[in-house]
Amino acid sequence: MKAKEIRNLSAEQIKAKVSDTREELMKLRFQQVTGQLTDTSRLRTLRRDIARMETILAQTEKAAQ
C-alpha cells in the first residue's frame, strides 16, 4: 500500500488495516514454517506496509495534538 493511499484514510481505518495486515502476516509465517509458502517476498512487503501505516498513524496523531 502506498503512503499516499494510507494518508487518505482515517485513523480508525488505518488501525483496522494494520490489524488485518498483522493477521495476514501471521498466517503467512505459519505457512512458511510448514513449508507451504511459495512467495516469501510477501512477508517483507507486509512488514514494510505495517511499518508504513504505523508511522503515518503516529504522524497524524502527533499533528492532531
Backbone torsions as a table, in degrees:
resi	resn	phi	psi	omega
1	MET	NA	134.1	-178.0
2	LYS	-78.7	152.8	-179.4
3	ALA	-61.8	-36.7	-179.7
4	LYS	-63.1	-39.2	178.4
5	GLU	-66.9	-38.9	-178.8
6	ILE	-68.1	-39.6	-179.1
7	ARG	-63.9	-24.5	179.3
8	ASN	-78.6	-10.8	-179.4
9	LEU	-89.2	157.0	174.8
10	SER	-78.8	168.6	-178.8
11	ALA	-62.0	-40.2	179.9
12	GLU	-66.0	-39.2	178.6
13	GLN	-66.3	-38.7	178.6
14	ILE	-64.8	-43.5	178.7
15	LYS	-60.8	-40.5	178.3
16	ALA	-65.3	-41.3	178.6
17	LYS	-64.1	-40.7	178.7
18	VAL	-61.4	-44.7	180.0
19	SER	-61.5	-46.4	179.7
20	ASP	-63.5	-40.6	-179.0
21	THR	-67.4	-38.3	177.1
22	ARG	-63.1	-40.4	177.6
23	GLU	-62.7	-44.2	179.0
24	GLU	-62.7	-39.9	178.4
25	LEU	-63.0	-41.1	179.2
26	MET	-63.1	-42.5	178.7
27	LYS	-62.9	-40.5	179.0
28	LEU	-67.3	-35.5	177.3
29	ARG	-64.0	-40.7	176.6
30	PHE	-62.7	-40.8	178.5
31	GLN	-63.5	-37.3	-179.8
32	GLN	-66.8	-41.6	-179.4
33	VAL	-64.9	-38.6	-178.5
34	THR	-83.5	-4.7	177.5
35	GLY	84.8	14.0	-178.0
36	GLN	-93.8	-13.6	-175.6
37	LEU	-80.4	126.0	178.6
38	THR	-102.9	-34.3	-177.5
39	ASP	-101.2	85.7	-177.1
40	THR	-73.2	-17.5	179.1
41	SER	-68.4	-19.4	179.0
42	ARG	-64.7	-33.0	178.0
43	LEU	-60.7	-46.8	-179.6
44	ARG	-63.8	-42.2	179.8
45	THR	-61.8	-44.6	-179.6
46	LEU	-65.8	-41.6	178.3
47	ARG	-60.2	-41.9	179.9
48	ARG	-68.8	-38.6	176.8
49	ASP	-61.9	-42.4	178.8
50	ILE	-62.0	-46.5	179.8
51	ALA	-61.6	-42.2	179.5
52	ARG	-62.4	-44.9	-179.2
53	MET	-66.1	-41.3	179.8
54	GLU	-66.7	-36.9	177.9
55	THR	-64.7	-47.0	-179.3
56	ILE	-66.5	-37.2	177.4
57	LEU	-62.7	-43.7	178.7
58	ALA	-64.0	-38.9	179.4
59	GLN	-65.6	-42.1	-179.1
60	THR	-69.8	-37.0	178.0
61	GLU	-67.8	-37.7	178.1
62	LYS	-67.9	-39.0	179.7
63	ALA	-68.5	-30.4	179.9
64	ALA	-71.3	-26.0	-179.3
65	GLN	-84.1	NA	NA
